[in-house]
Amino acid sequence: MNDDVLPAIWMSDLPVDKEKVMIAMNAVLDEDRAVRAKERGIRIASVLALALLCLPLMWAAAYGVSPLVRGGYALMAVGTAVLVATEWTYLTWSRQALPGPTDARSQLQKTTFLLSRQASLMRSAAVWCAPVFLGTGLIGLWLYQQRTATGGSLLWAAGVIGWILVFVGGASTAAKLDDRRRRMEQLLSDLA
């Protein structure tokens, strides 16, 4: 079933077959459910990995070689905890968007709303990841001052590249979520 089914139904002079409309709506909801199921496992694994990463970061924040390093690791631990909380929120919204006992129209409305929230969360990924990269910058500063300028510069470059990748990845994910939301909104407007 593709997105051209509903416009074809509405433009035909034949009476609207409610079963075809329901099939189209259920196809959109099934596609959304499949996408969410596919990404859920990856997101749960990332939440667990980040939560486990918080422990060594907190240890390094407590026992780092200098105040600058401890501050860097503390920022990274805070940033990682924020990432865990954000991923958890995203997963919660994904579970809320799963079809339930409600009718298909209200489910589409609920899913479009939650997709909008998830897209805006992904667009702001570079902001809520900032503590991790600021902590990396502090550790790079320590390396630059205490060890080698090359090591510090390389760590700064890696941090900047990582931050850019987070920004691009968040924008890309937001665009995909917005595309799914627009298709559902078009289906809802076709039903009105």
N, C-alpha and C positions, 0 to 999 in steps of 0.2 A: 504494500500500500504506500503510495507516495503522496506528496503534498498537493498534487493536482486533482485529487479525487473530490474534495469539497467544492472547489470552484466549478468543476464540471457538473456536480449535482445541482448547485444553485442556478447555473446558467441554462440548464435544460428545461424544456417546457413540460417535461413529465412531472407528475407529482413526486414530492420528496419522499424517498424511502428512508424511514427512520433507522432502519437496520444498517443501511450504508453509512449514515452519519455516525452511528454508534461504532461501527467497525473502524471508521477513520479516527474517531476520538480515542478508541481503545488502542489503535496502532500507535498513535502519538504517545499515549501514556506508557505503552509497552516499551517503546524505544527509549523513553526517559528512564524507565525502571532498569533496562538493560545497561544503559550508560552508568547509572548510579551503582549498580551491582558490580560493574567492572572496576570502577575506581574506588569502591569502598574498601576492598582488601588492601590495596596499595596505601590508602590513607590510614587505615588502622595500623599497618606495619610501620608507617612513618611516625605515627604518634608514639608507638612503643619504643622505636629507636631513639626518638628525641627525648622521651622521658628517661631512658637509660643513659643518654648522653649528659643529662643534667647532673647526674651524680659525680662523674669525674670532673666536670666543670666546677661544681661547688667545692670539691676537694682542692682543685688547683687554685680557686679563689681564696681558700683558707691558708694554703701552704705554698703559694707562689714565691719566687725568688726575690721579688721586690714589690713595693706598693703599686707600681705601674702595672706589673704583670698580674697581680692579684685583682686590681681594678678591671683590667681587661677581661680576665676570666669571669669575674663577677658579672660584668655586662653581658658576656656571652651566655652565662647561666640564666640571667634574667631574660635575655632574648629567646633562648631555647624554651624556657617556661612559657613565654608569651606564644611562641609557635605551637607548643602543645595545646594551650588553651584555645588558640585560634582554630587549629585542626579539629579539636573536639567540638567546637561550635559549628564548624562546617559540616562535620559528620552528623551532628544533631539536626541541623537543618535538612540534610539529605534524608534522614529517617523520617522527618516530619512531612517531606514531600512524597513519600511513598503512597500509592493509592490505597485507600481504605474502604470502609463500608459506605462512603458518601457517593453521590451520583457523579458521573464523569465530568459534568460541567463545573461543579464546585471543586472537584479535584484538579482540573486544569487551572482554575483561578488560583487555588492554593499553590500549585506547583510554579506558576509564573511568578507569584509573589516571592516565593523562596528562591527561585533562580535569580531574581533581581537582587536579593540580599546577598546571595553567594557571589554574584558577579562584582558587586561593590566591595565585598571583602577581599576578593582576589585583586582588584584594582589597587587596593591600598597595601599590598603585600610588602612593597619596599619600605613602607613606614613601620609596620609592626615587626619587620626583620632588622630594623636599624640597630638595636642594641648588639646583636651578634657581630655586625660589621664594624661598629664603633669599638667593640672590645678587640676585634682583630686588629684594628688600627692602633690601639694602645699597645698591643703586644708587638706590632711592627715598629712602633716608636721605640720601645725598649730594645728590640733587636738592633735598630739603627744606632741607638746611643751606646749600647753596651757590647754588642758583638760585631756585626758587620753591616755596613751601609747597604750592601747588596742583598743580604738576607731580609733586612727591614723593607727595602724597596720592593723585593719580590713578594713579600707578604702583603704589602699595601696594594700592589698590582692585582694579586689574587683576590683580595677583599673587594676591590673596585669591580673587577670582572664578575665576581659572585653577586654583588649587589645589582649590577646591570642585568645579569641573567635572571635574578629574582624579579626585577621590574618587568622584563620582557615576558617571562613565564607567567607572571600574574596577569599581565595585560592580555596575553594569548588565551589563558584559561577564561578570563572575563569575557573575551570576545566569543568564545565557544558557548559559554553559558548564556550570553545575550542572544546569540543566534537561536539556541533552543527556546529561550523565552519568547522571542519574536514569532517563531513558528507557532507556538502555543497561543499567543495573543491573536495571531491571524486566524487560527482555528476558532477561537472564542468570538472574534468579531464576525466571522462567517456564520456563526450560529445565531447571532443576535438578530 
